[in-house]
């Protein structure tokens, strides 16, 4: 696990965003962990999160011209990442959408810089891939090119019902469907590595077996 990914998992645990216990996912599965990026809810944590997004994007070597944040969580994430990138000497425009069209003022559903060039979609996680599909449609409709998706955590989890699991994860399906890379700051393997290392502490390490069993059952 790279230092950046290790730092991100530790940061998410410290911030209370990555939690362990028993949770029901959107797919109805009983998961031993839960990641909620909406809990990065103060300035210091958001600023640090944006640094992780920016460093991951730069380190990827992907060529890009601007950022797009799908409503709603992506709005804050893309905006904060643009600020972090500017602080690293890479000043790029960003845009986001609103879910309801505005019929006064500037009107429409798009806010921010015009969509053009190579656009990176910034979001928290990918579950069903709905927000990515909507984002790709908006970007292409504007004549721009979706270049990549950047998320915080890749659960590396196969979609579908238990008796008919897909061969691919939601992230893999998005990548295949749109022919573009999906980057993540961290993933489930990084999480397991964190729980295995001594620094995690006994209180966290006790969740390792449950997470490993979940990975074995649903992982790709």
C-alpha positions, 0 to 999 in steps of 0.5 A: 500500500503506497504512503498516500493510500495508507495516509488516506485510510488512516485519515478516513478512520480518524475523521469517523468517515470510515466506520466498522460494525454492521451496516446495510448497504444500498444493495441490501448487503450486511457490510462490516464497514461503511464509508460516508464522505458526507462526514468530511464536514468541516473545513480542515477535513475537507481541505485535507481530503481535497489534497488527497484527490489532487495528489491522486489525480496528478500522480495518475499522469492522466491529461485533463483540462477541467473538473466536473462534480455531479450533484450533490456530493460531487459539487463540494468535492470538485470545488475543493479539489480545484482549490487544492490543485491551484495550490499545487500550481495547477489552476484548472476550471471546474463546473457542476450541475444542479438537479433541478433546472433554474428558470431565472438568472443564468437558467439551466442546470449547469454552473461554473466554467463551460464544459470543454476539453478533457473533463475529470468527474469527481465523486465519492464512490460508485455504487450503481454508476448512475451519477457517472452516466448522467455526468458523461451525458452532460459532458458529451452533450457540451462537446467535451470529453470525459477523461476519467472518474476520480473517487475516494474509495473503491469498494471493489465489490461485485454488483447483483444479487447474491445468487447472481453476482456480476463478474465485475465491480461497479467501478469496472463496469463504469470503466468498461462502459465508457472506455475511461479509467476510474481512479480511487484514492484508496480501495478495499485492499488498502483497507485490509492492509491497514487493518493488518498493520500494527498501527491500526491498533487492537480495537480496529484489527479485530474487524479484519476477519469480518472485512476479509470474509466480506471481500472473499464473498463479494470482492473482485 
